[in-house]
């Protein structure tokens, strides 16, 4: 690796961004060189970085580079331009590990993090960035720690383009998951220039560094360089293995959502009088019950129908509103089906009048006349759950009285518009409730018009579409309202796929992946594979293509 022509900045190579911060940069956001890396320590800023850089400088001088400079207060190195000497390269191989600071990842965590990076690359390509590379391993340069990188130089990637930004938003959940594993990130672009300089910059391209445990695992052979012979000590315990299988796989992506009640029904008083009784928030009002009362306890009744109450109704009237009134009275048992249908469902007959009297008497009205004044009933599609009482006792009955919803639980997602193609009405999903319980559901509606969001659903304020999920077992939601939940959307599936655990993937320094096969005699060999496109997060499996046979065993990280 060659030096850059100006200040060799660790802040540029380790830009102090956790992986989600990297995506924010890709979407136009900035980074903060002093922010702590994932894992809680101030890995890329403050004294930790500076102390690590100082130790590295001392090591370089002790290993044959006597003029190697100390870092500045921020842990950055000022190095002269020109190619790296063989002595510097050799010293760096000895000393580079001193730059690895931060969260320690064991082998299993490192492999899982690698799986997330593979999925991130595949996600970016699937969302319109076909040249986005797979992650590769790097041993690190002079003053720069090693780890996994996305080498994007020469790939004609415009991170400022709307297409790239939309892809980064769509794949952000994968980045967030990698962050939780202790990943830290920086940006890297390898370009041609004077002396074939390799330039590191925090403003272009992508590089992802695992913390010390991840790089140490690679150096110890957990992630194995290309075609390296696998030599095991005679005293070493046998490796952990898993079986290569053929099975159906499904991949899912978690998205944040809100569990609430479907529909919004504002109730506005249409008649005269004074409000003398109001329901409480959360109360459910059913067909034939009083929504509220006016004056001396006269009820305003909830009846079912799609046509709003728009006029007084009395004997001799006809219309769709009369028809739904008759159906209400028959369902409630206050009118006879045969008698009403004989005269016509849309006709206000004496049977209708008699049914109205019985209904009002049941609600406490003395000597009701049998006809209805405007505002005496409220027609809605079904039972209402009071969400907010807007009227007040003693206030006028003509005006807003309450807001209500249906009694049916639904989950609403503000889905990034870039993910619209991944969901279709009828798709099966799972919903994780606030208490951790998981319940099945189905996508019942996908909006077609994107709107600008203020960040709902974790999409960072980009364009979103509304998606509705219906629960298969609504009772499990109890009385939750406006509760945060997670919906796992199925984004891919494969039948009879050749599969291995994600942890079996070995990133190769020249690009691509391999798995380590162990035969019955204990002989181990590397087999190149192509990973994906389907990952099964629930079981930790990945679809692979390569010279593997179901029943063979592959090495996986010890747990």
N, C-alpha and C positions, 0 to 999 in steps of 0.2 A: 504494500500500500504506500502511495506517495503522500507527502505532506501537502497541506493546503498552502497557498501562497501568502496568506495573512494569518491572523490570529487563529490558533487551533483551539476552538472553544468547546469545552465539555458541555456548556450550556446549549450549544447547537446540536451536539450529538446526543446528549441526554437532556432533552428540552423540558424536563420536569412535568411532562404531561402523562397522566394515566391514559389508558387506551381510549376512553371516551373523550378525553380532551383532544386526542389526536383527531378524532372524527369531527369535533367541533372546529378544529383548524381546517380540516378538509372542507368544511361547510362554510368557511369564511371567518370563523372565530379565531381568537388569539390564544396564546399560551403564556403562562407565567413562570419564568425561570426559577422563581423561588418557591414554587408550590411543592408540597411534599408528594413523593411518589406513593403509589399504592402500597399498602402495608404499614403505613403509619410513620415511618422514619423519613427525615428530610433528605432523601437519597440524592436528589438532583439539585439541591440547594443547601446553603448554610454550611456548618462546619463539617458535617459528615462527608460531603463531596470533596471539600478542600483538603481534609485530612487524608482521604483516600488518594487524592491526586498527589499530595506531598509524599506519601509512602511510595507511590508508583515512581515518582521522580528519583527518590533515593535508591530504589531498586535498580532503575535504569543505569544510574551512575555506577552502582556497585557491580554491574554486569557488562562493563566495557564501553559505556557511553558517558565519559567523564564530564562532558560539557552539557549534558541534558539539563535544561533549566527547571527551576522550581515553578510551580503554578502560581497564578495570581490569587487574590483573596477569594475568588469565586471558583477556584479549581480549574481554570483554563490555562492552556499552554501557548506561549508565543514561540513558534518554531520557525526556523528559516525555511525558505522554499527549496524545492529540490526533491529528488527521489530518496526513499528510505535506504539507508546503508544496510549491508548484510549484518553488521554488528547490532544496529538498532532493531532490525527484524528479529534477530536471535534473542536480544534482551527483552523485547516486547513479549515474546512467547513465554518467557519466564515470569515476567512482572505483570502482565495484563490482568491477571486474576485479582490484583489488588484494587482494581477499579470497580470490581463487582461489589456493590453495597446494596443493602435493602433487604426486602423480604426473602427468606429462605424457602425455596420450593423443593419438595422431595421429588423423587423420580416420577411417581404417579401424577403429582400435580403438574410437573413439567410436561409430561405426555398429554395430559388433559388440556393444558394450555395450548400445546401444539395443535391438538384437534380443533380447538376454537379458531386458531389462526387459519387452518386449512379451510374451515367452513366459511370464515370471513372472506377469504380470497374467492372461493366459489360463489358466495353470495354476491360479491361485487361484480363478478363476471355475468352472473345470471340477471343482474339488474342493469345491464347496458354498458358495462365497462369491460369489454371482452379481453383487453390486453392486461388486465390486472394480474400480477404474478403470484405464484405460490410462495409461501415463506421459505427462506433458505437460512442456513447456519453461517455465522461469521465468527471467526476467532477474535475479531477486534483489531483495530489499527493502533498506530502510535498515539497513546493518550485516549483511546476510545475503547470502552468495554465491548465484549462480544455478546452474541445472542442470536435470536431469530430476526431476520430482516426481510422486508419486501423490497427487492431491487427493482426500481421502476425506471431507471435511466434508459433512455432510448426507446421507451414503450409508447411514446406519444400520448401521455395521460395529462389531461387538463383538469386539475383539481378544482378549478374555479367554474367549470362548466356546470350548467343546471343538471345535466345527466349524471355527472360524477357526484354532485352533492345529493341528488335524490337517492342514488345507490348507497351512499354513505349513511344516509338517514335510515334507509330500509334495513341495513345490516347492523345498525347500531346496537341491537340487543346482544349480538355476538361479541361485540367489543366490550360491552358492559360486563358480560360474564367473564371474559378474560381478565378484566380489571380486578374482579373479585378474587382472582387467583394470585394476585400480587404482581401483575405485569406493570412495567413502566415503558414509556415510549419516547421516541425522538423522531426526527425526520432525516432522511438521507437521500441524496441524489448523487450518483456517480456520473461525472461528465468528462468529456475530453477537453483538453486545454493545454497551455504551455507546460512542458515537462510531463505531459499526461497526468496532470494534477488530479487528485481525487478530492472533491470538495464535499464537506459536510455542512448542511444547512438546516435550520429549523423552520424554513419557510416553504420547502418543496419536498415532495416525495414522502416516503414512509419508511421508518425503521423501528422495530420493536425489540427492546432488550428485556430479556428475562433477568430477574434479580439473581443474586449470587448462586443460590442453590441450583437454578436452572442451567446456567452456564457451566457450573461445576459438574453437573450431571452429564452434560455433553462431553466435557473434557475427560470424564471418567469412562466414557464409552457407552453411556446409556443411550445416546442418540447416534452413535457410530458414524464415522466418515465413510465416504463412498468405498464400497468393495473392500473394506478393511477386514482382514482375517479375524475371526473371533477366537481369541485364546483364553481359555479358562484355566485358572489355577487348579491343581489337583485337590487342594484343600477347600476350594470354593464350593458352597452349597449349590445344588442344581437350580437353574433359573425357574422363576414362576412362568407358567405357560397357560395358554388358553387354546381352545380348539377352533379351527377354521370351520365354518358352517355355511350351509345354504338355507336361507329363510326369507320370509317377507319382512321388509323394513319400511318404516314410515318416519319422516323427519318432521319436526315441529319447531315453531318459533314462538316464544312467549311475548305477549303484548299486554300492556296495562289497560284496564278497562274499569267500568263502573257498574255495580249491581244496583238496580233500582226498580221502580215500577213503571210499566208502560203507560204512555199516554199522558196528556195534560188537559184537564177539563176545568176551565174557570166557570164558576156558577155566579150568574148575575141576576139579582131580583128584578122581576118585570112588573110586580104589582105594587099597590100602596101598602101603607101600614108601618108598624114599628117592629124591629127585631126583638123578640122576647125569649128565644131559645136558639142556641147555636151548638153544633157538635164540637167535639174536641179534635185536635190534630191526631191523625192515626186511626180515627174511628172509621169503620166500614159501614156504608149505608147501602142497603139492598133494595130490590124492586118492591115498591109499595110502602116503603118506609119514609118517615119525615126527614127531609134534608135539613130543614130549619123551621121555626115557627114564628108567626107574626101575631101582633095584637093579643087577643085573649086565647092564645094557644092554637090558632088555626094553622094546620100543617101545610107546608109546601112539599109536595110528594115527589119522590124519584120514581119515574117509570122508564121502561126500556124502549128505545127507538132511535132512529136516525134522523127523523124530522123534528126540528126544534118546536117548542110551544110558541105559536105565533098569533093565536087568536083565542077568544072565548069559544067553548064548544058546548052545544046543547042539542036536544032532540031535533032530528031532521038534518043535521049537518052531515056532509060527506067529505071524504078526502083521505089522504095517506096518514095524516095525524090521527084521524078517527080510527083507522084500521089498526095502527099500533096501540092505541088506547084499548080497543077491544081485545087484542091479543094479550095485553097485560092483564086485563080483568079475568080472562079465561085461565091464564097461567096461575093467577093468584087464587082462583076458586070463587070469584065473586060474580061470574057470569058463566052460562052454559054454552059449550062449544056449538052444539047443534042449533040452539036457538039463535045465536049470533050469526052463524054462517047461513042460516035460512033466509035472513033478511039482508045479508051482505056484510062482509067484514068492514067495509069502509063507510057504513051507515050508522049514525048515532040513533039507535032505536030505543024503545022503552027498556029492552034488556040491558043496553049500555047504561041508561039512566039508573036502573036498579043496581047495577054493579058498582057504579060510582058512589051511590048512597052507602052501600055496604062497606066499601073501602074507607070512606070518610068516617063512618061510625066506628070502624075498627081503630082508627087513629084518634078517636076521642071527640069527634065533631058531633054536636047535638042537632038533631033534625036537619041534616044536610038536604039541600034542594035537589041534587041529582044532576046538576050541570056544573061546568068548570069555568071560572073566570080566567082572564089572561094572567099568567104568572102563578097559577095555583099548582101547576105541575112543572117538573123539569124532565125532559126526555134526554137520556144519554144511552150509549150502546150497552152498558152493563153496570154492575155494582161499582160504586165509587169509594176510594180511600181518601179521606180528607188529609191533604198535605199542609194546608195553611188556611187559617180563618182570617179573612180580611175585614169582615163586618164586625160591628160591636153592638152589644146589647143596648137597646135604647136608640140605636141608630135607625136611619131610614131603610126600609126593605127594598127600595128601588136603587140598585147599584151593586157593586161587587160585594159578594157575601163570603165566598170561600173559593179556594183552589183545590182541585182533587186530581187523583190519578186513577188508573184502573187498579185492580187487585192482583194483576198478573206481573210476576217478576220477569225482568229481562236484563240482559247485560248489553251495555252499549260501549262500542270501541270507536275512538277517533283514530282511524288507521291511516298511516302515512300513505299518501296517494300512490307512491311508488310501489306499494305492496298490493294494490288493488287486484292485480292479475292473480294473486295467490289465494283469493277467497271467492267462493261461489255459494249462492244459496243452496242449502242441503248438505254442505260440508260438515263433517263431525268434528267437534272440538272438545276439549276438557277445560273446566273452569276451576281454578284454585280459590277457595273462599278465604276470608280473613282468618279463620281458625285453622287453616291448613287443609281442610277437607277438600277432596277433589270430586267433582260431579260432572257427568257428561252433558253436552248440549249440542245444538245444531245452529248453524248460521241461517237465520231466517230472512235477512234482508241485507243487501249491499247497496249503499247509496251510489249514485252515478255522478253527482255534482260535488266537486272538491271545494272546500272552503278553507280560508286561512284560519289557523288555530293559534291560540295564545300559549300553546305548550301542552294542551290536554293529551293524555295518553302517552306522554313521554316522547313526543315527536319534535320537540324543540321549536315549535311555532311554525312549521312548514305546512304545506297544503295537506288536508286530511279529508277522508271520506267517512261518513257514518256507517257503521256495521252493527247490526243487531243480532244477538245470540239468544235463542230460547232454551231454557233449561229443560232437560228431560224429566227431572224430578224437582219441580219448583218448591216443594215443601222443605227441602234442605236449606233453602235461603232464609227460612223463618220470617222475621219481620225486618231484616236488614234493608236499609234504604241509603242510597248514595254511598255505598261501601266500595272501597278499592279492591279489585280482584285481578287475577292474572288469567288470561285466556291463552291456551296453547293451540296455535293454528297449525294444521298439517300443511306443510309446504312442499312435500315430495314423498313419493313412495316407490318401492321397487319390489317386484315379486320374484321369489326364488333367487335372491341376490347372494353372491359370494361375500361373506362377511368375516371381519375380524374385530376385536376390540380396538377402540380408538388408540388406547395406550400402546398397541403393538406397532403403530406407525413410527418409522425412523426417518426423520428428515435428512436428506442427503445434501452435502455441502454444494454439490453441483446442480441442485434442484431435483425435485421429485421425492419419492418416498420408497421405502423398502420395509419388509418385515423379516424377522429373523426366525427361520424354521429350525426346529429341533427334531431329529429323528429318534428312533427307539434306542439307538446306540449312544445318544447324547451329542452327536455331531451337529454343529450349528452352521447354517449358511444363510446369506442374505438373498432375498428374492425381491426384485423390483416390482412395485405395484403402482397402480393409479388409484387414488383415493376418491370416493364419492361417485356420483353426486349426492347420494342419500346418506345422512347420518341419523342414527336413532339415539337421541339423547337419553331417553328413558332407560335403555339398556346399555348405553355406552358403546354401541357398535357402529361400524362404518362399512359401507359397500366398497369393495375393492375389485380391481381387474388385474390379473396377473397369473403366473404359473403356480397356482395353488390348488390343492385338492381338499375337499371337505374331509375332515377327520385328522388332517395334519395339525401339529401344534406349533404355535408361535410364541415367542418370548414376550411377556408383558411386565410392566413394573411390579416389583414386589409390594404388597400392601402391608 
